[in-house]
């Protein structure tokens, strides 16, 4: 018995090898066609604007917005929405002078929309989520 086997575990470097059984088995009668189509489409490139949009969308969802009409209603969480708004505010401050005019406009417009919605919700003006 080698010294390595006597310790009770073996380390195998599997980087570069195809992953085994990462996809759970399909349920009987379930179709994976939609999943296959989604996996076949390449993801859009990540950019500063898409990052800001993603963060803004998350904040809107936390403030009760339903981005997709088929989406279930989520509970409003103003403290987490405020945290995202604060993060975007810090990002605006730290990137001042280093953004393209388009990136700056996306960030400014997103922050304005998020702040207005947050103020409305926190003051009780629009307590019900919109759909």
C-alpha positions in Angstrom: 0.0 0.0 0.0 1.4 3.4 -1.0 1.7 6.2 1.5 -0.9 8.2 -0.5 -3.6 5.5 -0.2 -3.0 5.0 3.5 -4.2 8.5 4.3 -7.8 7.7 3.3 -8.3 9.9 0.3 -6.9 10.4 -3.1 -6.6 13.8 -4.9 -7.3 13.7 -8.6 -6.9 16.7 -10.9 -9.9 16.8 -13.2 -9.4 20.2 -14.6 -9.5 20.0 -18.4 -11.6 16.8 -18.4 -15.3 17.0 -19.3 -17.6 17.1 -16.3 -19.4 13.9 -15.5 -23.2 13.9 -15.0 -23.6 17.5 -14.2 -27.1 17.5 -15.8 -29.7 15.9 -13.6 -31.7 13.1 -15.2 -34.9 14.4 -16.9 -38.2 13.5 -15.3 -40.3 11.0 -17.2 -42.4 12.8 -19.8 -40.5 16.1 -19.3 -39.2 18.0 -22.3 -35.7 19.4 -22.3 -36.2 21.1 -25.7 -36.6 24.6 -24.2 -33.5 24.1 -22.0 -31.5 22.9 -25.0 -32.4 25.9 -27.0 -31.5 28.3 -24.2 -28.2 26.6 -23.7 -27.5 26.8 -27.5 -27.9 30.6 -27.6 -24.7 32.4 -26.6 -24.9 34.8 -23.7 -24.8 38.4 -24.6 -21.4 40.0 -23.9 -20.9 41.5 -20.4 -20.5 45.3 -20.4 -20.7 48.1 -17.9 -24.1 49.0 -19.1 -25.4 45.4 -18.9 -24.0 45.2 -15.4 -25.8 48.4 -14.3 -29.0 47.1 -16.0 -28.7 43.8 -14.1 -28.2 45.5 -10.8 -31.1 47.9 -11.5 -33.4 45.0 -12.5 -32.6 43.3 -9.2 -33.4 46.4 -7.2 -36.7 46.8 -9.1 -37.6 43.3 -8.4 -36.9 43.8 -4.7 -39.2 46.8 -4.8 -42.0 44.6 -6.1 -41.7 45.1 -9.9 -42.6 42.1 -12.0 -40.2 42.1 -14.9 -41.9 39.1 -16.6 -45.7 38.9 -16.4 -45.5 35.2 -15.8 -43.2 35.7 -12.8 -44.7 35.1 -9.3 -45.0 38.2 -7.1 -42.0 38.6 -4.8 -42.2 40.3 -1.4 -40.9 43.9 -1.3 -37.6 44.2 0.5 -36.7 47.9 0.6 -33.5 47.5 2.7 -31.9 45.2 0.1 -33.1 47.5 -2.8 -31.6 50.5 -1.0 -28.3 48.5 -0.7 -28.2 48.0 -4.4 -29.0 51.7 -5.0 -26.2 52.6 -2.7 -23.8 50.3 -4.5 -24.7 51.9 -7.8 -24.2 55.3 -6.2 -20.7 54.3 -5.1 -20.0 53.0 -8.5 -21.1 56.3 -10.0 -18.8 58.2 -7.7 -15.8 56.0 -8.3 -16.1 55.8 -12.0 -16.7 59.6 -12.5 -14.7 60.7 -15.5 -13.9 57.2 -16.7 -17.1 56.2 -18.4 -18.3 56.8 -22.0 -21.2 59.1 -22.4 -23.5 56.2 -23.0 -22.4 54.3 -19.9 -22.7 57.5 -17.8 -26.3 58.0 -19.1 -27.3 54.4 -18.4 -26.0 54.7 -14.8 -27.5 58.2 -14.2 -30.9 57.2 -15.6 -31.0 53.9 -13.7 -30.1 55.6 -10.4 -32.8 58.3 -11.0 -35.5 55.7 -11.7 -34.5 53.5 -8.7 -34.3 56.5 -6.4 -37.7 57.8 -7.4 -39.3 54.4 -7.0 -37.6 53.9 -3.6 -38.8 57.3 -2.4 -42.4 56.5 -3.5 -42.4 53.2 -1.8 -40.8 54.3 1.4 -43.1 57.3 1.7 -46.2 55.1 1.1 -47.3 56.7 -2.1 -47.2 53.5 -4.2 -47.3 50.7 -1.6 -48.6 48.1 -4.1 -46.2 46.6 -6.6 -46.8 47.3 -10.2 -47.2 44.6 -12.8 
